[in-house]
Amino acid sequence: MNEEIIRKILDLSRDPQYQKGFVDFFIKMQQEGLEAARKFWNQSAEKEKLHPQASEMFEQMASFYSGLGFVPKQKFDAAIKENEALKNENEALRRAMKELNLKVFSEGSAKVQEAWMTVMEKQMALSKEMTKGFLDLLKPPQDKS
Protein backbone atom coordinates (compact mmCIF):
# COMPACT_ATOMS: atom_id res chain seq x y z
CA MET A 1 0.00 0.00 0.00
CA ASN A 2 1.25 3.44 -0.67
CA GLU A 3 1.44 6.09 2.06
CA GLU A 4 -1.54 8.09 0.85
CA ILE A 5 -3.89 5.12 1.13
CA ILE A 6 -2.60 4.42 4.64
CA ARG A 7 -3.08 8.08 5.58
CA LYS A 8 -6.66 8.07 4.22
CA ILE A 9 -7.47 4.90 6.15
CA LEU A 10 -6.07 6.43 9.35
CA ASP A 11 -8.04 9.65 8.77
CA LEU A 12 -11.18 7.63 8.22
CA SER A 13 -10.60 5.55 11.34
CA ARG A 14 -10.36 8.75 13.43
CA ASP A 15 -13.72 10.03 12.22
CA PRO A 16 -16.30 9.56 15.08
CA GLN A 17 -19.14 8.87 12.65
CA TYR A 18 -17.12 6.15 10.97
CA GLN A 19 -16.12 4.66 14.33
CA LYS A 20 -19.72 4.47 15.54
CA GLY A 21 -20.97 3.17 12.20
CA PHE A 22 -18.22 0.59 11.96
CA VAL A 23 -18.87 -0.76 15.45
CA ASP A 24 -22.61 -0.93 14.77
CA PHE A 25 -22.01 -2.59 11.42
CA PHE A 26 -19.52 -5.07 12.89
CA ILE A 27 -21.86 -6.08 15.72
CA LYS A 28 -24.82 -6.46 13.36
CA MET A 29 -22.71 -8.39 10.84
CA GLN A 30 -21.49 -10.79 13.53
CA GLN A 31 -24.95 -11.37 15.00
CA GLU A 32 -26.64 -11.92 11.68
CA GLY A 33 -23.65 -13.91 10.41
CA LEU A 34 -23.96 -16.34 13.31
CA GLU A 35 -27.66 -16.81 12.69
CA ALA A 36 -27.17 -17.27 8.94
CA ALA A 37 -24.30 -19.73 9.45
CA ARG A 38 -26.34 -21.75 11.93
CA LYS A 39 -29.25 -21.93 9.49
CA PHE A 40 -26.94 -22.89 6.66
CA TRP A 41 -25.21 -25.65 8.58
CA ASN A 42 -28.41 -27.06 10.06
CA GLN A 43 -30.45 -26.91 6.85
CA SER A 44 -27.82 -28.07 4.42
CA ALA A 45 -28.49 -31.61 3.23
CA GLU A 46 -24.84 -31.91 2.32
CA LYS A 47 -23.40 -30.39 5.51
CA GLU A 48 -21.22 -33.42 6.20
CA LYS A 49 -19.84 -33.38 2.64
CA LEU A 50 -18.57 -29.81 3.04
CA HIS A 51 -16.36 -30.65 5.97
CA PRO A 52 -16.46 -33.74 8.18
CA GLN A 53 -16.60 -31.72 11.39
CA ALA A 54 -18.59 -28.75 10.14
CA SER A 55 -21.16 -28.85 12.95
CA GLU A 56 -18.48 -29.02 15.60
CA MET A 57 -16.54 -26.18 13.92
CA PHE A 58 -19.65 -24.07 13.78
CA GLU A 59 -20.41 -24.63 17.46
CA GLN A 60 -16.84 -23.70 18.38
CA MET A 61 -17.11 -20.57 16.24
CA ALA A 62 -20.42 -19.68 17.89
CA SER A 63 -18.88 -20.32 21.30
CA PHE A 64 -15.94 -18.05 20.39
CA TYR A 65 -18.22 -15.20 19.33
CA SER A 66 -20.43 -15.71 22.37
CA GLY A 67 -17.32 -15.28 24.50
CA LEU A 68 -16.79 -11.91 22.82
CA GLY A 69 -20.30 -10.91 23.81
CA PHE A 70 -22.11 -11.56 20.54
CA VAL A 71 -25.51 -13.19 20.78
CA PRO A 72 -28.10 -14.11 18.17
CA LYS A 73 -30.47 -11.26 17.36
CA GLN A 74 -33.47 -13.21 18.65
CA LYS A 75 -31.85 -13.57 22.09
CA PHE A 76 -30.83 -9.92 22.05
CA ASP A 77 -34.37 -8.81 21.15
CA ALA A 78 -35.82 -11.07 23.85
CA ALA A 79 -33.41 -9.61 26.41
CA ILE A 80 -34.33 -6.06 25.38
CA LYS A 81 -38.04 -6.87 25.64
CA GLU A 82 -37.57 -8.46 29.07
CA ASN A 83 -35.48 -5.48 30.18
CA GLU A 84 -38.28 -3.07 29.18
CA ALA A 85 -40.85 -5.20 31.01
CA LEU A 86 -38.67 -5.21 34.12
CA LYS A 87 -38.21 -1.44 33.91
CA ASN A 88 -41.98 -0.97 33.70
CA GLU A 89 -42.57 -3.35 36.60
CA ASN A 90 -39.87 -1.64 38.64
CA GLU A 91 -41.45 1.76 38.00
CA ALA A 92 -44.88 0.43 39.03
CA LEU A 93 -43.42 -1.01 42.23
CA ARG A 94 -41.65 2.28 42.99
CA ARG A 95 -44.92 4.18 42.55
CA ALA A 96 -46.75 1.69 44.79
CA MET A 97 -44.07 2.00 47.48
CA LYS A 98 -44.18 5.79 47.30
CA GLU A 99 -47.99 5.81 47.62
CA LEU A 100 -47.80 3.33 50.50
CA ASN A 101 -45.18 5.42 52.30
CA LEU A 102 -47.28 8.55 51.86
CA LYS A 103 -50.37 6.76 53.16
CA VAL A 104 -48.53 5.37 56.18
CA PHE A 105 -46.98 8.77 56.86
CA SER A 106 -50.33 10.59 56.61
CA GLU A 107 -52.11 8.02 58.80
CA GLY A 108 -49.26 8.09 61.31
CA SER A 109 -49.28 11.89 61.32
CA ALA A 110 -53.03 11.92 61.96
CA LYS A 111 -52.59 9.52 64.90
CA VAL A 112 -49.72 11.54 66.33
CA GLN A 113 -51.78 14.71 66.00
CA GLU A 114 -54.75 13.05 67.70
CA ALA A 115 -52.55 11.77 70.55
CA TRP A 116 -50.98 15.22 70.92
CA MET A 117 -54.41 16.87 71.14
CA THR A 118 -55.52 14.35 73.77
CA VAL A 119 -52.37 14.97 75.84
CA MET A 120 -52.82 18.74 75.50
CA GLU A 121 -56.48 18.54 76.60
CA LYS A 122 -55.53 16.47 79.66
CA GLN A 123 -52.66 18.84 80.42
CA MET A 124 -55.02 21.86 80.18
CA ALA A 125 -57.56 20.18 82.46
CA LEU A 126 -54.82 19.34 84.97
CA SER A 127 -53.45 22.88 84.78
CA LYS A 128 -56.94 24.31 85.42
CA GLU A 129 -57.36 22.10 88.48
CA MET A 130 -53.93 23.06 89.83
CA THR A 131 -54.63 26.76 89.23
CA LYS A 132 -58.01 26.46 90.92
CA GLY A 133 -56.42 24.66 93.88
CA PHE A 134 -53.65 27.27 94.13
CA LEU A 135 -56.18 30.12 93.99
CA ASP A 136 -58.27 28.38 96.65
CA LEU A 137 -55.20 28.32 98.89
CA LEU A 138 -54.60 32.03 98.37
CA LYS A 139 -58.20 33.05 99.17
CA PRO A 140 -58.74 34.40 102.63
CA PRO A 141 -60.69 32.03 104.84
CA GLN A 142 -64.42 32.82 104.94
CA ASP A 143 -66.32 33.09 108.11
CA LYS A 144 -68.94 30.42 108.55
CA SER A 145 -71.11 32.14 111.02
Stockholm file with secondary structure:
# STOCKHOLM 1.0

chainA/1-145         MNEEIIRKILDLSRDPQYQKGFVDFFIKMQQEGLEAARKFWNQSAEKEKLHPQASEMFEQMASFYSGLGFVPKQKFDAAIKENEALKNENEALRRAMKELNLKVFSEGSAKVQEAWMTVMEKQMALSKEMTKGFLDLLKPPQDKS
#=GR chainA/1-145 SS CCHHHHHHHHHHHHCHHHHHHHHHHHHHHHHHHHHHHHHHHHHCTTHHHHCTTHHHHHHHHHHHHHHTTCCCHHHHHHHHHHHHHHHHHHHHHHHHHHHHHHHHHHHHHHHHHHHHHHHHHHHHHHHHHHHHHHHHHHSCCCCCC
#=GC SS_cons         CCHHHHHHHHHHHHCHHHHHHHHHHHHHHHHHHHHHHHHHHHHCTTHHHHCTTHHHHHHHHHHHHHHTTCCCHHHHHHHHHHHHHHHHHHHHHHHHHHHHHHHHHHHHHHHHHHHHHHHHHHHHHHHHHHHHHHHHHHSCCCCCC
//
